[in-house]
Amino acid sequence: MGEQILMDIKKSIDDTRKGFEESFASGGFYNRQTQDPGHLDRILEFVRIRDGMRILDLGTGSGYLSFPIAGKHASCEVIGLDIVLAALESNRARAADEGLNNLSFVCYDGIDFPFESESFDLVVTRYALHHFPDIEHSIGEVSRVLKKGGRLFLSDPCPNECDSERFVDDYMRLKKDGHIKFYTKDEWTVICSRHGLAITDSFDSSIRFPKKKDTAYGYEEVLGKHDRAVIASYDLTETDTELILTERVNNILFEKKTLP
């Protein structure tokens, strides 16, 4: 990897870290952006966790997946991995308060996972991967730490079928928090297949996503350069203080079939 490319990746990771430090500090608004009890319940049922599994929650954030998984499956070891130390420290305090001895949190550099190869049965990740600047490397790391037959569950928004010009990515980049790209299901299938991960199941969902106008400087220009029909497909609503749109979400389960 070239020095400039590595510098760009590290800058993107730093932008993401700073953006999420601000988001976590906002508390209730961040929860509005990310929480959905119905979606959470469906994920927990879909991934079919077994006793004794070692599970990695990649981009754990506030531990939205980690806490319920650890709470429901006391025999499993659950590790939340993220780049935002302040969020992880808060998670550690909460885990101690709740007596979740099977749950821990690890901070890393956003590039290489600090775990041995073939050491996890399951990797889960929700609303995080669109921030990863070197997605090939990150999926390669997922595959590396998974045991053969281990599974990856990813949940991440995707562009609408009519959005060939990727309005939604331009829109999400209005907040300087390291958004890179939303991937289609076909793109995920291709990326993961290069690292020995084969799709086994999936379901679709959606999220109604609010954005504060004061973090979306220049949104009028973004709206002006994209087709109105495409924008309308996201059901964009504008209030005095917020922009709110509906994003489709891919929920995909992969299995590690081969050793890359």
C-alpha positions in Angstrom: 0.0 0.0 0.0 1.4 3.4 -1.0 2.2 6.0 1.6 -0.3 8.5 0.3 -3.1 5.9 0.2 -2.3 4.9 3.8 -2.3 8.6 4.9 -5.7 9.1 3.2 -7.1 6.0 5.0 -5.8 7.2 8.4 -7.3 10.6 7.8 -10.7 9.1 6.9 -10.6 6.9 10.0 -9.8 10.0 12.1 -12.7 11.9 10.5 -15.0 9.0 11.5 -13.6 8.9 15.0 -14.2 12.7 15.5 -17.7 12.5 13.9 -18.8 9.7 16.2 -17.3 11.3 19.3 -19.7 14.2 18.5 -22.6 11.8 17.7 -22.2 9.8 20.9 -22.1 13.1 22.9 -25.4 14.1 21.4 -27.0 11.1 23.1 -30.7 11.2 22.2 -30.3 12.3 18.6 -27.8 9.6 17.9 -30.2 7.1 19.3 -32.9 8.4 17.0 -30.6 7.8 14.1 -29.7 4.2 15.0 -32.2 2.5 17.3 -35.0 0.3 16.0 -36.3 -2.4 18.4 -38.1 -4.3 15.7 -34.9 -4.4 13.6 -32.8 -5.5 16.6 -35.2 -8.3 17.4 -35.2 -9.6 13.8 -31.3 -9.5 13.8 -31.1 -11.5 17.0 -33.4 -14.1 15.7 -31.8 -14.2 12.2 -28.2 -14.8 13.2 -29.1 -18.0 15.2 -26.5 -17.8 18.0 -25.5 -21.1 19.6 -24.1 -21.7 23.1 -20.4 -21.2 23.5 -19.8 -19.0 20.4 -17.1 -16.4 20.3 -18.6 -13.3 18.7 -17.1 -10.1 17.4 -19.2 -6.9 17.1 -17.4 -4.8 14.5 -17.9 -1.1 14.8 -19.8 -1.7 18.0 -20.4 2.0 18.8 -22.7 2.1 21.8 -22.9 -1.7 21.9 -26.3 -1.8 20.3 -25.8 -5.4 19.3 -23.2 -6.4 21.9 -25.3 -5.9 25.0 -28.4 -7.8 24.0 -26.3 -10.7 22.5 -24.2 -10.9 25.7 -27.3 -10.6 27.9 -29.2 -13.4 26.1 -26.3 -15.8 25.7 -24.3 -16.0 28.9 -22.2 -18.9 27.6 -20.9 -16.8 24.6 -18.0 -14.5 24.7 -18.8 -11.2 23.0 -16.2 -8.6 22.1 -17.1 -5.1 20.8 -14.5 -3.6 18.5 -14.4 0.1 17.6 -12.1 3.2 17.1 -13.9 5.5 19.5 -12.4 5.1 22.9 -14.9 7.3 24.8 -17.8 5.1 23.7 -16.0 2.0 24.6 -15.2 3.3 28.1 -18.9 4.1 28.6 -19.7 0.6 27.4 -17.3 -1.0 29.8 -18.9 0.8 32.7 -22.3 -0.3 31.6 -21.2 -3.9 31.2 -19.8 -3.9 34.7 -23.0 -2.3 36.1 -25.1 -5.0 34.4 -22.8 -7.8 35.5 -22.0 -8.9 31.9 -18.8 -10.8 32.5 -18.9 -12.3 29.0 -18.8 -8.9 27.3 -15.7 -6.8 26.7 -14.7 -3.9 24.4 -11.5 -3.3 22.5 -10.2 -0.2 20.8 -8.2 -0.5 17.5 -6.6 1.7 14.8 -9.4 1.1 12.3 -7.2 -1.0 10.0 -5.8 -4.3 11.4 -8.0 -6.4 13.9 -6.0 -7.1 17.1 -7.1 -10.8 17.2 -5.6 -14.1 16.1 -6.6 -15.8 12.9 -9.6 -18.2 13.0 -10.6 -17.1 16.5 -14.3 -16.1 16.1 -17.4 -18.1 15.2 -19.4 -15.1 14.3 -18.8 -11.4 13.3 -21.7 -9.0 13.4 -21.8 -5.4 12.2 -24.6 -2.9 12.0 -24.6 0.5 10.4 -20.8 0.7 10.4 -19.2 -0.6 7.2 -20.0 2.4 5.0 -17.4 4.3 7.1 -14.6 1.9 6.4 -12.1 3.5 3.9 -10.4 0.2 2.8 -13.3 -2.1 2.6 -11.3 -4.9 0.9 -8.8 -5.0 3.8 -11.5 -4.8 6.4 -13.5 -7.7 4.9 -10.2 -9.6 4.5 -9.6 -9.1 8.3 -13.2 -10.4 9.0 -12.4 -13.5 7.0 -9.0 -13.9 8.6 -10.4 -13.9 12.2 -13.4 -16.2 11.3 -13.0 -19.9 11.7 -13.8 -22.0 8.7 -17.6 -22.3 8.7 -17.8 -19.1 10.7 -20.3 -16.5 9.7 -20.5 -12.7 9.0 -23.7 -10.8 9.5 -23.7 -7.3 8.1 -26.5 -4.7 8.2 -25.9 -1.5 6.3 -27.9 0.9 4.2 -27.8 0.7 0.4 -28.6 3.0 -2.5 -32.1 2.8 -4.1 -32.1 1.0 -7.5 -32.8 4.2 -9.3 -29.9 6.0 -7.7 -27.2 5.3 -10.2 -25.5 8.6 -9.6 -25.3 7.9 -5.8 -27.2 10.9 -4.5 -27.4 9.1 -1.1 -23.6 9.0 -0.8 -23.3 12.7 -1.6 -26.0 13.4 0.9 -24.4 11.3 3.7 -21.0 13.0 3.1 -22.5 16.3 4.0 -21.6 15.5 7.6 -17.8 15.2 7.8 -17.8 11.9 9.7 -16.0 9.7 7.2 -18.9 8.3 5.2 -17.4 6.4 2.3 -20.1 4.5 0.4 -23.3 2.5 0.7 -22.9 -0.9 -1.2 -25.6 -2.8 -3.0 -26.2 -6.5 -2.2 -24.5 -7.5 -5.4 -21.4 -5.4 -4.5 -21.3 -7.1 -1.0 -21.6 -10.5 -2.7 -18.6 -9.8 -4.9 -16.4 -8.2 -2.3 -17.0 -10.9 0.3 -16.6 -13.7 -2.3 -13.0 -12.5 -2.9 -12.3 -13.3 0.8 -13.9 -16.8 0.9 -17.3 -15.6 2.2 -20.4 -16.9 0.5 -23.9 -15.5 1.0 -26.3 -17.9 2.7 -29.3 -15.7 3.6 -30.6 -12.2 3.7 -33.5 -9.9 4.5 -34.4 -6.3 3.7 -35.3 -3.5 6.1 -35.4 0.3 6.2 -34.4 3.2 8.4 -35.9 6.6 8.7 -32.7 8.6 9.2 -32.6 12.2 10.6 -29.7 14.6 10.0 -29.3 18.0 11.6 -29.1 20.8 9.2 -26.2 22.4 11.0 -24.1 19.3 10.2 -25.2 19.3 6.5 -23.7 22.5 5.2 -24.2 22.7 1.4 -27.2 20.3 1.2 -29.0 22.7 -1.1 -26.3 22.2 -3.7 -26.4 18.5 -3.3 -30.1 18.4 -3.8 -29.8 20.7 -6.8 -27.4 18.5 -8.7 -29.4 15.3 -8.5 -32.6 14.1 -10.2 -35.7 15.1 -8.3 -37.2 11.6 -8.9 -34.2 10.0 -7.3 -34.4 12.3 -4.3 -38.1 11.7 -3.9 -37.5 7.9 -3.9 -35.8 8.4 -0.5 -38.9 10.3 0.9 -36.8 13.3 1.9 -38.6 15.5 4.4 -37.3 18.9 5.5 -38.1 20.6 8.9 -36.7 23.9 10.3 -33.8 22.0 11.9 -33.6 18.6 10.3 -33.5 16.6 7.1 -35.0 13.2 7.2 -34.9 10.4 4.6 -35.7 6.7 4.3 -32.8 4.4 3.5 -33.1 0.8 2.5 -30.9 -1.6 4.5 -29.2 -4.8 3.4 -29.1 -7.5 6.1 -26.9 -10.3 4.8 -25.4 -13.5 6.3 -22.2 -14.9 4.9 -20.3 -18.1 5.7 -16.6 -18.6 5.4 -16.3 -21.4 2.9 -12.6 -21.4 2.1 -9.4 -20.2 3.7 -8.2 -17.2 1.6 
